[in-house]
Amino acid sequence: MKLLRASPWLLAALISACAVRPPVQPPAPPPAPTPAPQPVPPPARAPEPIPTPAAAYPTLKPVDWAALTFWQDDTTSEAWTAFLRGCATLKKQSAWLAVCNDAANLAPPDDASARTFFEQRFQLYQATQDDGNAEGLITGYYEPLLKGDRVRTERARFPLYAAPDDLITVDLASVYPELKNLRLRGRLAGNKLVPYPTRKEIETAANGNFKGKPIAWAEDPVDLFFLQIQGSGRIELPDGSHMRVGYADQNGYPYKSIGKLLVERNELKLEQASMQGIKDWGAKNPDKLPELLASNPSFVFFRELPNGLSGPLGALGVPLTGGRSIAVDPRFIPLGAPVFLATTQPNSTLPLNKLVMAQDTGGAIRGGVRADVFWGFGDAAGELAGRMKQRGKMWVLLPKDYPLVSARR
């Protein structure tokens, strides 16, 4: 939290002096008048610098396009659809209006034309960590398919809850603008805001402090747990139709990795701590599973989404594009910006260099060089997402002369 700085107190002293009255003397000629002191002009104040992305986001370092040696490696035109989807929201901001309008008026470009457009209209920045390191963690997520029902049945017994009525979300930016993108969640107990129940408290049937409203029921608790991590997915209903669900809210607790916990407990090796590895462990240890899931206090609430969407809705409010949308930390990278990602394929040393769009956020996505790649829908995408835990670098593309005030101080 930004500390408030007290204003200095102005001190003044009034000094009086007494003198003995001298004998009366003949009046002396009046002294020559002393010129009145001229006021000293205040020192000139340096003009305020115009905010630029490099100044507003100190971890973004401006670089020349020649520094991006991987730029020619990608089929850049394949990112064009994702970019135009983002423009549906971005063009409401004056900084994006011109580039988004120009992009909308272009015929679908080939790779060379797409690269030329971005080179001419955007400034390139290398993303770094707070300590200046240019490398970070790149993971993956996807849109899973779960089996379930709209009503509780003998098979579908695990609820997907809607955002509860008593959950209060405080947007801290309304009081502290520098805390943009940070929210405080809780509920009222009398006249006090207290923490909301944890995952364990919510999932305890005897807990009378939580009265949730299920929108659907899942058959498998582990699949439901990973649905909360992914943030969106589909429920396959008994008649074969799909119900699409997406993130609605969260109970206010930070995400705690159960994969990391299993490694710390020597239950899994580090290379086994993928989504698939955790599911296999849960199938072999059903008695330990409830305690493991409850160790992550974070709990996600859902809402039903239209089935006609081309993809799940990300934090930008537009459908995500498989392989071309990523989740980022918006305190470091402006939401909606194109990002060039240089990493490796999931669980591989083969290079993965591509232009993606920062169209989502995530509770575990924190830092200046941190991305979660959205791989799409279904089991194949889940295999890629579950295995992806790579190192990588990121370059951010922002319109030239982009005036932006950072969410961080």
C-alpha positions as CSV (number, residue, x, y, z in Angstrom):
1,M,0.0,0.0,0.0
2,K,1.2,3.4,-0.8
3,L,2.2,5.3,2.3
4,L,0.8,8.8,2.8
5,R,3.4,11.5,3.2
6,A,2.7,14.2,5.8
7,S,3.0,17.8,4.6
8,P,5.7,19.9,6.4
9,W,4.5,22.3,9.0
10,L,5.2,26.0,8.4
11,L,6.6,27.6,11.5
12,A,6.6,31.4,12.2
13,A,8.1,33.5,15.1
14,L,7.1,37.0,15.9
15,I,10.0,39.0,17.4
16,S,9.5,42.2,19.4
17,A,12.2,44.7,20.6
18,C,12.1,47.6,23.1
19,A,14.4,50.6,23.0
20,V,15.1,53.5,25.4
21,R,13.7,56.7,24.0
22,P,16.6,59.2,23.3
23,P,16.7,62.9,24.1
24,V,15.0,65.2,21.7
25,Q,17.4,66.2,18.9
26,P,17.0,68.5,16.0
27,P,15.5,66.6,13.2
28,A,18.0,65.1,10.9
29,P,17.5,65.2,7.2
30,P,15.5,62.2,6.1
31,P,17.7,59.4,4.7
32,A,17.5,58.6,1.1
33,P,14.8,56.1,0.5
34,T,15.8,52.5,0.3
35,P,14.6,50.8,-2.8
36,A,11.9,48.3,-2.0
37,P,13.2,44.7,-2.3
38,Q,12.1,43.1,-5.6
39,P,10.3,39.9,-5.2
40,V,12.4,36.8,-6.0
41,P,10.7,34.8,-8.7
42,P,10.1,31.2,-7.7
43,P,12.5,28.7,-9.4
44,A,11.2,27.4,-12.6
45,R,9.4,24.1,-12.3
46,A,10.5,21.4,-14.7
47,P,7.6,20.3,-16.9
48,E,5.9,17.1,-16.0
49,P,7.0,14.3,-18.3
50,I,4.4,12.9,-20.6
51,P,3.6,9.4,-19.4
52,T,4.8,6.7,-21.7
53,P,4.6,3.0,-21.4
54,A,8.3,2.7,-20.5
55,A,7.9,5.3,-17.7
56,A,4.5,4.0,-16.5
57,Y,5.5,0.3,-16.6
58,P,9.2,0.3,-15.5
59,T,9.6,-3.4,-16.3
60,L,8.9,-2.8,-20.0
61,K,12.1,-1.8,-21.8
62,P,11.8,-0.2,-25.2
63,V,13.8,-2.0,-27.9
64,D,14.3,-1.9,-31.6
65,W,12.5,-4.4,-33.8
66,A,15.9,-5.8,-34.8
67,A,16.2,-7.1,-31.2
68,L,13.4,-9.5,-31.8
69,T,15.4,-12.1,-33.7
70,F,12.4,-14.6,-33.6
71,W,10.0,-12.2,-35.3
72,Q,10.2,-13.9,-38.7
73,D,9.7,-17.4,-37.2
74,D,5.9,-17.1,-36.7
75,T,3.0,-17.3,-39.2
76,T,1.9,-13.9,-37.9
77,S,-1.2,-13.8,-40.0
78,E,-2.7,-16.6,-37.9
79,A,-2.8,-14.1,-34.9
80,W,-4.8,-11.6,-36.9
81,T,-8.3,-13.0,-35.9
82,A,-7.4,-12.9,-32.2
83,F,-6.1,-9.3,-32.6
84,L,-9.4,-8.2,-34.2
85,R,-11.4,-9.9,-31.5
86,G,-9.5,-7.9,-28.9
87,C,-10.1,-4.7,-30.8
88,A,-13.8,-5.1,-30.2
89,T,-13.1,-4.0,-26.7
90,L,-9.8,-2.1,-27.1
91,K,-11.2,0.4,-29.7
92,K,-13.2,1.9,-26.9
93,Q,-9.9,3.3,-25.6
94,S,-8.6,6.3,-27.4
95,A,-5.1,4.9,-27.5
96,W,-6.2,1.9,-29.5
97,L,-8.9,3.5,-31.7
98,A,-6.8,4.4,-34.7
99,V,-4.8,1.1,-34.9
100,C,-7.9,-1.0,-34.4
101,N,-9.9,0.9,-37.1
102,D,-7.0,0.6,-39.5
103,A,-6.7,-3.1,-38.8
104,A,-10.5,-3.6,-39.4
105,N,-10.3,-1.9,-42.8
106,L,-7.5,-4.1,-44.0
107,A,-8.1,-7.2,-46.1
108,P,-6.9,-10.4,-44.2
109,P,-3.1,-10.0,-44.4
110,D,-0.5,-12.6,-45.2
111,D,2.5,-13.0,-42.8
112,A,4.6,-10.3,-44.4
113,S,1.8,-7.8,-44.4
114,A,0.8,-8.5,-40.8
115,R,4.4,-8.1,-39.7
116,T,4.6,-4.8,-41.6
117,F,1.4,-3.5,-39.9
118,F,2.7,-4.2,-36.4
119,E,6.2,-2.8,-37.1
120,Q,4.8,0.4,-38.5
121,R,2.1,1.0,-35.9
122,F,3.6,-0.4,-32.7
123,Q,6.6,0.3,-30.4
124,L,8.3,-2.9,-29.1
125,Y,9.1,-3.4,-25.4
126,Q,10.9,-6.3,-23.8
127,A,9.2,-7.5,-20.7
128,T,11.4,-8.0,-17.6
129,Q,10.9,-8.9,-14.0
130,D,11.3,-6.4,-11.1
131,D,15.0,-7.4,-10.8
132,G,15.6,-6.9,-14.5
133,N,15.6,-10.6,-15.4
134,A,14.1,-11.1,-18.9
135,E,13.1,-14.7,-18.4
136,G,10.0,-16.2,-16.6
137,L,7.6,-19.1,-16.3
138,I,5.2,-20.0,-19.2
139,T,2.4,-22.4,-18.4
140,G,-0.8,-23.5,-20.2
141,Y,-4.5,-23.8,-19.6
142,Y,-7.5,-24.9,-21.7
143,E,-11.3,-25.3,-21.8
144,P,-12.1,-28.7,-20.3
145,L,-15.2,-30.9,-20.8
146,L,-16.8,-32.4,-17.7
147,K,-19.6,-34.8,-17.4
148,G,-22.5,-33.5,-15.3
149,D,-26.1,-32.3,-15.1
150,R,-28.2,-29.3,-14.4
151,V,-29.7,-31.0,-11.3
152,R,-28.2,-33.2,-8.6
153,T,-28.3,-36.9,-9.4
154,E,-26.7,-40.0,-8.0
155,R,-23.7,-39.5,-10.4
156,A,-23.6,-35.7,-10.5
157,R,-23.0,-34.8,-6.9
158,F,-20.5,-32.0,-6.9
159,P,-21.9,-28.4,-7.3
160,L,-20.7,-25.6,-9.5
161,Y,-21.9,-22.5,-7.5
162,A,-23.0,-19.2,-8.8
163,A,-21.5,-16.1,-7.2
164,P,-23.2,-15.9,-3.8
165,D,-25.4,-12.9,-2.9
166,D,-23.4,-12.1,0.3
167,L,-20.0,-11.9,-1.4
168,I,-18.8,-8.3,-1.3
169,T,-16.1,-7.2,-3.7
170,V,-14.4,-3.9,-3.0
171,D,-12.6,-2.3,-5.9
172,L,-9.6,-0.7,-4.2
173,A,-8.9,1.5,-7.1
174,S,-11.9,3.6,-6.1
175,V,-9.9,4.7,-3.0
176,Y,-6.3,4.1,-4.1
177,P,-5.9,4.5,-7.9
178,E,-2.5,2.9,-7.8
179,L,-4.1,-0.3,-6.7
180,K,-6.0,-0.8,-10.0
181,N,-6.8,-4.4,-10.7
182,L,-6.7,-5.3,-7.0
183,R,-9.9,-6.2,-5.2
184,L,-10.8,-7.1,-1.6
185,R,-13.5,-9.8,-1.1
186,G,-15.4,-10.7,1.9
187,R,-18.8,-10.5,3.6
188,L,-20.5,-8.5,6.3
189,A,-20.6,-9.7,9.8
190,G,-22.6,-7.0,11.6
191,N,-20.9,-3.8,10.5
192,K,-17.5,-5.5,9.7
193,L,-16.2,-6.9,6.5
194,V,-14.7,-10.3,7.3
195,P,-13.0,-12.9,5.0
196,Y,-15.2,-15.1,2.9
197,P,-15.3,-18.9,3.7
198,T,-12.4,-20.9,2.4
199,R,-12.7,-23.8,0.0
200,K,-12.8,-26.3,2.9
201,E,-15.5,-24.3,4.6
202,I,-17.6,-24.0,1.4
203,E,-17.4,-27.7,0.6
204,T,-18.2,-28.8,4.2
205,A,-21.8,-29.9,4.0
206,A,-22.4,-29.0,7.7
207,N,-21.2,-25.4,7.2
208,G,-24.2,-23.2,7.7
209,N,-22.2,-20.1,6.9
210,F,-22.4,-20.7,3.1
211,K,-25.6,-21.0,1.2
212,G,-24.6,-21.4,-2.4
213,K,-26.8,-21.6,-5.5
214,P,-25.6,-24.4,-7.8
215,I,-25.9,-23.8,-11.5
216,A,-24.8,-27.3,-12.4
217,W,-23.4,-30.5,-10.9
218,A,-20.3,-32.4,-11.9
219,E,-19.6,-36.1,-11.7
220,D,-15.9,-35.9,-10.7
221,P,-14.5,-33.7,-8.0
222,V,-11.0,-33.6,-9.4
223,D,-12.3,-32.5,-12.8
224,L,-14.3,-29.8,-11.1
225,F,-11.2,-28.6,-9.2
226,F,-9.3,-28.2,-12.4
227,L,-12.3,-26.5,-14.0
228,Q,-11.9,-23.8,-11.3
229,I,-8.2,-23.5,-12.1
230,Q,-8.9,-23.2,-15.9
231,G,-11.7,-20.6,-15.2
232,S,-14.1,-21.9,-17.9
233,G,-15.3,-25.0,-19.5
234,R,-18.2,-27.1,-20.7
235,I,-20.5,-29.5,-19.0
236,E,-21.7,-32.5,-21.1
237,L,-25.3,-33.1,-20.0
238,P,-27.0,-36.5,-20.1
239,D,-28.7,-35.8,-23.5
240,G,-25.3,-35.1,-25.1
241,S,-25.6,-31.3,-25.3
242,H,-23.1,-28.9,-23.7
243,M,-23.5,-26.3,-21.1
244,R,-20.8,-23.6,-21.3
245,V,-19.7,-22.0,-18.0
246,G,-17.2,-19.3,-17.2
247,Y,-15.7,-17.5,-14.3
248,A,-18.0,-15.3,-12.3
249,D,-16.1,-14.4,-9.1
250,Q,-13.7,-15.8,-6.5
251,N,-13.8,-16.1,-2.7
252,G,-10.7,-13.8,-2.2
253,Y,-8.0,-16.3,-1.2
254,P,-4.8,-16.7,-3.3
255,Y,-4.4,-19.9,-5.2
256,K,-2.2,-22.6,-3.6
257,S,-0.7,-25.2,-6.0
258,I,-1.6,-28.8,-5.0
259,G,1.0,-30.1,-7.4
260,K,3.7,-28.2,-5.5
261,L,2.3,-29.5,-2.3
262,L,2.5,-33.1,-3.5
263,V,6.1,-32.6,-4.5
264,E,7.0,-31.1,-1.1
265,R,5.3,-34.2,0.6
266,N,7.4,-36.5,-1.7
267,E,4.1,-37.9,-3.1
268,L,5.2,-36.9,-6.7
269,K,8.4,-36.0,-8.4
270,L,8.6,-32.5,-9.9
271,E,8.2,-33.8,-13.5
272,Q,5.1,-35.7,-12.5
273,A,3.3,-32.7,-11.0
274,S,1.2,-32.0,-14.1
275,M,-2.6,-32.0,-14.3
276,Q,-2.4,-35.6,-15.6
277,G,0.0,-36.7,-12.8
278,I,-2.2,-35.2,-10.1
279,K,-5.3,-36.9,-11.5
280,D,-3.5,-40.2,-11.5
281,W,-2.4,-39.7,-7.9
282,G,-6.0,-38.9,-6.9
283,A,-7.3,-42.1,-8.5
284,K,-4.7,-44.1,-6.5
285,N,-5.3,-42.2,-3.3
286,P,-9.0,-41.4,-3.0
287,D,-8.9,-41.3,0.8
288,K,-6.2,-38.5,0.7
289,L,-7.9,-36.6,-2.1
290,P,-10.4,-34.4,-0.1
291,E,-7.7,-33.1,2.2
292,L,-5.4,-32.3,-0.8
293,L,-8.1,-30.4,-2.6
294,A,-9.0,-28.5,0.5
295,S,-5.4,-27.3,1.0
296,N,-6.1,-24.7,-1.8
297,P,-8.3,-22.1,0.0
298,S,-9.2,-20.4,-3.3
299,F,-12.7,-21.2,-4.7
300,V,-14.2,-20.0,-8.0
301,F,-17.8,-19.3,-8.7
302,F,-19.3,-19.7,-12.2
303,R,-22.0,-18.3,-14.6
304,E,-23.6,-19.9,-17.6
305,L,-22.3,-18.5,-20.9
306,P,-24.0,-18.6,-24.4
307,N,-23.1,-21.7,-26.4
308,G,-22.7,-19.7,-29.6
309,L,-19.4,-18.1,-28.5
310,S,-16.3,-19.1,-30.5
311,G,-14.4,-19.6,-27.3
312,P,-14.6,-18.9,-23.5
313,L,-14.6,-15.3,-22.5
314,G,-11.4,-14.0,-21.0
315,A,-10.8,-11.0,-18.7
316,L,-10.8,-8.6,-21.7
317,G,-14.4,-9.6,-22.4
318,V,-13.8,-11.3,-25.8
319,P,-13.7,-14.9,-26.8
320,L,-10.2,-16.5,-26.4
321,T,-8.4,-18.0,-29.4
322,G,-6.7,-21.4,-28.9
323,G,-2.9,-21.0,-29.2
324,R,-3.1,-17.2,-29.7
325,S,-4.5,-15.9,-26.4
326,I,-2.6,-15.8,-23.1
327,A,-3.3,-14.8,-19.5
328,V,-0.9,-12.1,-18.0
329,D,-0.5,-10.1,-14.9
330,P,-2.2,-6.7,-15.8
331,R,-0.1,-4.9,-13.3
332,F,2.9,-5.4,-15.6
333,I,1.4,-5.9,-19.1
334,P,-1.6,-3.9,-20.4
335,L,-4.6,-6.2,-21.0
336,G,-5.3,-6.6,-24.7
337,A,-1.7,-5.9,-25.9
338,P,-0.1,-8.2,-28.5
339,V,2.8,-10.1,-27.0
340,F,5.5,-12.0,-28.8
341,L,6.3,-15.1,-26.9
342,A,9.6,-17.0,-27.2
343,T,9.5,-20.3,-25.3
344,T,9.5,-24.0,-26.0
345,Q,6.8,-26.6,-26.8
346,P,5.2,-28.3,-23.7
347,N,7.6,-30.6,-22.0
348,S,10.0,-30.2,-24.9
349,T,13.1,-28.3,-26.1
350,L,11.6,-27.5,-29.5
351,P,11.2,-23.8,-29.9
352,L,7.7,-22.1,-29.7
353,N,8.0,-18.5,-31.0
354,K,4.7,-16.8,-31.8
355,L,2.6,-13.7,-31.6
356,V,-0.2,-14.0,-29.0
357,M,-2.7,-11.6,-27.4
358,A,-2.9,-10.7,-23.7
359,Q,-6.6,-11.3,-23.3
360,D,-7.0,-13.0,-19.9
361,T,-5.7,-13.0,-16.3
362,G,-5.4,-15.6,-13.7
363,G,-5.0,-15.9,-9.9
364,A,-1.6,-17.7,-10.3
365,I,-0.3,-15.4,-13.0
366,R,1.9,-13.0,-11.2
367,G,5.0,-11.1,-12.5
368,G,6.5,-9.2,-15.3
369,V,7.5,-12.2,-17.4
370,R,4.7,-14.7,-16.7
371,A,2.2,-16.1,-19.2
372,D,-0.5,-18.8,-19.3
373,V,-1.1,-20.0,-22.9
374,F,-4.7,-20.9,-23.8
375,W,-4.5,-24.0,-25.8
376,G,-8.2,-24.4,-26.8
377,F,-11.0,-26.9,-26.0
378,G,-10.9,-30.6,-25.3
379,D,-8.6,-33.4,-24.3
380,A,-5.8,-32.7,-26.9
381,A,-5.6,-29.1,-25.6
382,G,-5.7,-30.4,-22.0
383,E,-2.7,-32.6,-22.8
384,L,-0.7,-29.6,-24.0
385,A,-1.8,-27.4,-21.2
386,G,-1.1,-30.0,-18.5
387,R,2.5,-30.6,-19.7
388,M,3.4,-27.0,-20.2
389,K,5.8,-25.5,-17.6
390,Q,8.5,-23.9,-19.7
391,R,10.9,-20.9,-19.4
392,G,10.5,-18.1,-21.8
393,K,10.8,-14.4,-22.8
394,M,8.1,-11.9,-23.8
395,W,8.0,-8.8,-25.9
396,V,5.0,-6.4,-25.6
397,L,3.7,-4.4,-28.6
398,L,2.0,-1.1,-27.7
399,P,0.7,1.7,-30.1
400,K,3.2,4.4,-30.5
401,D,2.9,7.4,-28.1
402,Y,0.6,5.2,-25.9
403,P,-0.4,7.3,-22.9
404,L,-1.0,4.9,-20.0
405,V,-0.8,5.2,-16.2
406,S,0.4,2.1,-14.5
407,A,-1.5,0.1,-12.0
408,R,1.7,-0.3,-10.0
409,R,3.7,2.2,-7.9
